[in-house]
Amino acid sequence: MNDQSLTRTWLARLIIITCAVIFIPACDQQEPAPPEPLVENADPQPQQVSPADRVNEIADRYYTETLEHFPETAYFSGVELERHDGMTRNDPASRQAIDDSMDELLADLETIDPADLEGRTEWITYAFLLQSLRSSADQRICRSELWNVSQMGGWHSGYAQIAQMQPVGTPELREQSLARWSLLPAFADQEIENLNIGLALGYSAPKSVVQRVIDQVDGLLALEIEQSPFYSPASRDGDPAFAEATFKLVEEQIYPALQRYRDFLAYDYMEQARNELSVTANPDGLACYEASLRAYTTLDRSGKEVYELGQATVAANKAAVIELGQTAYGLDDFAAIMAQTDADPSDRFSNQEELLEFSRDMVHRAELEMPKWVGKMPAQPVVVVPFEEHEEGTGRSAHYRPASADRPGEYRIPLYQPEEQSRGNAEAVAFHEAWPGHHLQVAVGQSVEGLHPVTQIIWFSGPGEV
C-alpha cells in the first residue's frame, strides 16, 4: 500500500447576513428604529464530525481500554507502553465492565456507513474494529474464562515470557516490575476460582490439555529461582536490592501461587475435566464452535462447509503425496509411502544443534530469496530462538513472537527429541513463521505509515495464518 497524506476537513458553516435597506422620505425626520439587541451566550451550532474522525475516536477508545485492561497484549504486538506494572483483571466484575465498554464501541461503530470511508485508511481501521468487536461479542457464548486452561496460550507460559521482556534499568522500572509481579498470586487464585465456577456450570478443558499444562508448570517449578523466567528482570538489571526483592517475590509469592494452581489442576480439576477434545462437549458447545470459527477465519462459513473443504483438500494432498512417492520410492500406496518417509534417516536430525542450525539456515535462505518476490522488505530482522528448558516436551509448538523497538522478531522452536522431527516439516514451519510468513506479514504491517495503531493489537488467525 502506498503512503497517503490525509487531510481532515470540517464542514464550513454558511452565515447569511440579510441587509435591510430603509428608504426614508426626505420630509420624514424620524430616527431609525434601534437594532435588535444581540443575544449573548447563545449555544453555537454544533460542528458535524466526519465519519473518518468518528472511526478514529472509536479506535482511540478501543486501543486505550484494551491496553489498560489487557496490558499483556502490547508485548506480543510490538506496542510500547508508558508503564509496565499492570496485569489483566480476571475477576467477573472486571470482565463484565470491559464487555459493556466494548458493546458501547460496537454500537457506535455500527452507526457509521463504511461507504463513507472508501479510499481512506479509516476504512481499514473500521474493518479491523468491526470484525474484532463482533467476534468478541459472539464468542461470549463460549464462556472461555471458565475453562481457561491451555498449553499453547495459557497465562502461566504467557507471563513467563512477559517476565523476560519486563523493562528494567531504572529505579522507576524496577518499582514497576515488583508491582506487576506481586499481582500474579491473586491472578492465579482468581483463575482457580473461575475454573471452579466453570466446573459447577459444566464447563471444562480436555484432560489431555490439562495434563500438558501441569507438565509445563512442573517445569517452571523445577527451576532454581535464579534460573526462573520470573527472576529475569533482576538478572538483566544488576541492582542488588532489586535482585533481593525479586528473589523474595518469586520464592515466597510466585512459586507458591504456581504450586497452588498446579495442585488444583492435578488433584481437583483433572478428575472432572472432559475426555472429549471437541468444545461441543461444553454447554452451548456447538454455538461456541461456530462463533469461534467465524472469529478465527473472518468468514461466514459453517462448520460443515469447512469440514467438507478440509476433506477435499486432504484428498488432493494425498494424491500429490502418492505422485511424489512413486518418484521417490517407487511406491503408490499412501500408507507405505508415509512409513518409508518416517523410516528415512536422511529426513531426520541426529541432535539438537543440527536441528537448530538447519532452522537458522532455512530462515536465512528464505530471507535472501524475499527481495525477488517482495517490493519493500521490512527493516526488522528475525532470529531463531530455541525454547527455554522448561518449555521443552510439553506439547507447545514452534511459534513467532513479533519484534519491538528494541528486540528483533523471534521464531521460537522446540529442540525436544530432534530424531523425531523431520527436515521437511522443519523447513515448512520455518518458512511459515519467518520468511515469507508471519515475520514478513507483521513487520510490513508495522511499517505502514498512516494506519491507526489499533491495527497492531488486533489479530485474526484466518488471514493471519495463510
N, C-alpha and C positions, 0 to 999 in steps of 0.2 A: 504494500500500500504506500502511495506517495504521501509525503508530509503535506499537511494543509495548514494554511494560515487562516484561522477562522475569526471573523469579526461579528461580534454580537450586537444587534441593533435593537433599539427600543422604538416603539411606535410613537411618532410625534403627535402631540395634541394640537388641533387646529383651534385657534382663538379667533372668533369672528367678532369684529367690532363694528357695530352699526352706528353710523353718524347721522344725526338728525339735523336737517337744515331748517332754521327758523326764519321765516320771512316776516319782518316787522314793518308794518306800514309806516311811512315817513311821519304821518301825523300822530302816531301812537308812541307815547313816551314811557310806556310801562317797562319796568325792569324785567329781564327774562327770569323764568322760574329757576330756583336754585337746583343744582343737580341732586339726584338721589344719593343719600349717604352710602358709602361703601360698607359692606357687611364684614366686620372683622372676624377672624378665627373661623372662617368657613372651611369646611373639610375640602381639601384638594381632591380633584378627580383621581382615583387610583390608577396607577400605571399598570398596564397589561404586561404580564410576564410571558415570555415566549415559551413554546413547548420545549425547546432545547435547554433553556435556563431551568425549567421545571425538572427536566430529567437530571440535570447536573445537581440540583438541590437534593433530589431524592437519593442520588448516588452518594452525595456527601454524607447524608444521614446514614445510609446503609454502611458505608465504609467506616465511619466513626463508631457506630454502635456495634458492628461486627468485631472490630479490633478491641473495643472496650470489653465486650463480653467474652470473646474468644481470642485473646492476645496471641495464643499459640499459632494462630493462622499466619502471622507475619513471618515466622521463622521458616516456614515451608513455602513461602511465596516471594521471597526476596524483597520484602517490605521492611522499611526501617521504622522502629517505634521510638517515641520520645522517652518512654520509661520501660523498664524491664522488671517490674515487680508484681505483675498481675497474673492471674490464673483463672480459668473458666469457673464460673459459679454453677455447680451442678446440682443444686437443690431444686425442688419442684417450683418454688415461687419464682426463682430467678429465670428458670426455663419458661415459665408462663409469661413473664414480663417481656422477654425477648421475642417470644412468639407473637404477643399482642402488638409489639412495635413493628415487627415485620409485616403483620397483616395490614397495619395502617399504611406502610410504604407501598404495599401491593395495591391497595385500594386507590391511593393517589396515582400510582403509575398507570393503572388501567383506565384512567380518565384521559390519557394522552393518546392522540392518534399517531401511530408510527409513521404514517404517510407524511406528516409534517416534519419529519426528521430526515427524510431521504437525502443522501448526498452530504450528510454531516456525520462527524464521529459520534455524536449523541445517539444516532441510530444504533450503533454498536453497543453503546452503554445501555440503551433501552432493552436491547435483545438479551444481554447478559443478565440484567436485573430481573426481567420478566421471567426468564427461564428459572433462575435461581429461586426467586420468591415463590413462584407457583410450585416448583418441585419440593421446596421445603414444606410448604403447607400440605401438599398431597401426602408426603411421607410421614406426617404425624400419625397416620393410621398404624404405622409400624410400632410405635412406642419403643423405639430403639434404645432410649435411655434406660429402659427396664431390663434389657438383656445385652448390655454394652460390654461384651467380652470378645476380644479379637486378638489373634496372634499377628495380624498384619498391621492394624492401625490402633491397637489398644493404648490406653493412656499410659500404662507402665513403660512401654517402649518409646512412646512419643515424648514423654517427659525426660526419659534418659537421653534422648537425642538433643532436646532443647537445653538440658543442663550443659551439654558440651558446646553449645552455641551461646550460652549466657555471657553477655558482655561484662567485663571486669576491667580493672586497671586504674580506677579512681575511687576515692572514698565513697562518693555517691553511688557508683555502680556496685561496689561491694555491699553497701547497705541494701540496695535493691535486690541483689542476689539472695541475701539472707532473708529478706522479707518474702520474696516469692516462694522459696523452697520451704519456708516454715508453714506455708499454706497446704503443702502436699498431704500431710497426715489427715487433715479434715476432709480434703478432697477424696482420699481413699476410703475413709469411713462413710462418706456420703454415697460413694459408689456401692459399697456393701449394702447400705440401706435401700438404695434404688433397686438393686438386684433382688433383695428380699421382697420388696413390693411386687416386682415382676413375677417372682415365683408364686406369690399368693394370687395373682391375677392370671396365671397360666402362661407367662412368657419366660423363655429361657434360651440360652445359646446351646449349640450342639456339644455333646460330650467330647468329641474329638477336638473341637476348638478349645474347650475349657482345659483339656489336658495339655495342649501346647502352650497355653498362657501360663499354666502352673510351671511348666518346664522353663519358660522364659524368666519368670520371677525367681525361680530357684537359681537360675544362672546369675541374676543380679545379686541375690543374697549371698552367693558363694564367693563373691569378690571381696578382697580386703578393702577396707573403706577408702584407702588412698588410691585404689585402682578402680573405684566405682565411678561411673559417669556422673553421679550426683556430687562427687568431690571435684570434678573437673574445673569448676570455677576457681577453686583455691589452687589447683595445680598450675593454672595458667596465670595466676595473679602474682604470687610471690610475697604477699604481705603476711607475716607470721600470725598476727592477731586474727586476721580473716581466715587463715588456714585452720587455726584452732577452733574458731567459731563454726566453720563449715564442717569440720570433723565431728564436732559435738552434735551438730544438727543431723548429720547423716546417721551417726551411731545411735542417738537417743530418740530421734523422731522419724526419720525417713525409713530406715531399715525396719523398725518395729511396725510401721504402718504397712509396708510391703509384706511383712510376715503375717499380719492380721488378714490382709487381702488374700494372700496365698492360702492360708489355713481355711479361710471361709470357702474358697473355691474347692479345695480338696475335701473338706470334711462336711460341709453343709450343702454346697451348691451342686457338686458333681452328681450326687445321687438323684437329684431332681431335674438335672439338665436333660434336654430332649435327646433322643437317639438319632432322630432324622436330621439330615443336613438341610433339607429344604425349609425355608421360612414359612411355608404353608402349614407347618405343624403348630405355629403360634396362632393365637386369636387374630382374626382378620388377616391371616397369612397370605391368602390369595390376593386380596386388595393391596397388601403391602408389597407383594411381588410385582404387581402391575404398576404401582406407583414408583417403585424403585427402578423398574425397567425404563419407564419414561424419564426418570431423573437422570439415569446413567447414560441413556442413548440420546436423549432430547427428541426422540421420535414418538409419535402417537401410534405405536405398533403393539399388537397384542403378544402375549407370551407364546401363544400357539403359532403365530406368524414367525416369531423369532426362532422357535424350535424347528419349524419346517425349513426355514432358511439355513439353519445350522446343519440339519440333516443333508440338505443338498450340497452345502459347502464341504462337509466331511466326505461325502461320496466323491466329489470332484477331486479333493486332495488325495483320497485313497487311490483313485485311478492314476493320478500323477505319480504316486509312490510306486505303484506296480510298474509303470513305464520306466521309472528310474531303476527299479530293482532288476528288471530284465537287462538293462545296460550294464549295471554294476556287478550283479551276481549271477545273471542268467536265470533268475527266478521270476515266476509270475504269480506266486501265491503271497498274499499280503502278510499273513502271519509268519511265513517262512522268511520273508524279506526283513520284517521287523526283528525276528530272532537273530538273523545274520548281522544286522546292523548293531544290535545290542552286544553281540559277541565280538565285534570287530575291534581289536585292540588299538588300531590306528585312530579310532574316533574317541578315545578316552585319554585322560590325563594321568600321569604317573604320580604327581604330587601337587601340593597346593601352590608352590611357586610357579610351576608350569602353567597352571590354570590362571593365575594372576597375570603373568607376563603375556599369555595368549590374549586375554581380555584387553589388556592395555594396547597390545599391538593391533587388535581389531578396531579399537576406538581411534587410534592414530591413523590407520589406513583409511577409515571412513572419513575422518576429518580432511585428509589430503584430497579425497575424491569430491567433497562437497562443492568447492567452487565451480566445478563443471556443471552443477545442477542448480545451484542457488545463486541468485543475483547479488545478494548482500549478505555476507557472513557476519554473524554477531561477534563482538569483541570478547565476550565472556568465554573462558576456557572451561573444559570439563575434565575431571580426573577420575581415575578408577580407585575406589577405596574399599578394602576388604571389610567384612563385618567385624564388629567387636566380638571378643571371645564369648561373651555371654549370649550373643545373638545366634551363634552357630548351632546348627542342628535342631532348631526349634520350630521349623516349618515356615520361617519367613523367607520370602524370595527376593531376588535382586530387584532394586528399585532406584529411582532417580531422585535426588534432592536438589532443588533449584539453587542457583547462585544468589549471592547477595553482594552488597557493595564491597565487602572485604573477604569474600570467600568464593572460590570457583564452584561451578556446578559439580555434583558428585554422582557418579554411577557406582552404587554400593552393591557389592556382590558377596555371596557366601562362598567359602572355600571348603566347606564341610564335605567329606568323602569325595575328593576330586576324581577318584577312579570310577565313580558312579555318574559323573557328569560328562555329557557328550560335547565334542567340539562343535558339532553343527548347532546344537542348542545354545552353547555359549556365544557363538558368533551371532546368531539371530537376536539374542537378547541384548547383546552389546549394541547392535545397530538400532534396536527398538528404543533403548533407554538413552543413548547418547546421540550419535550421528547416524542417520538423519532423523532420529526420533525425538524424545522428549526434550533433550537439551537444546537442539536446534529450534524446536517449536516454542519453548518457553523463553529462551534467550532472545529470539527475534521478537516475540510478543512484548517483552520488557523494553526493547529498544525502540519501539514505535512511538514517535512523539505525537502528542495531541490526544491520546487515549486517557480516559479517566482512570485513576489508579484502582478503582473498584474492579476493573478487569483483571488485575493481578491476583486478587484474592478469591475469585470465582473460578471454579474448575468443573468441567463436565467430562466424564470419562468417555462418553461416546465419541465426540470429535477429538478428545484428547488422546485416545488410545489407537487412533487409526494409523 
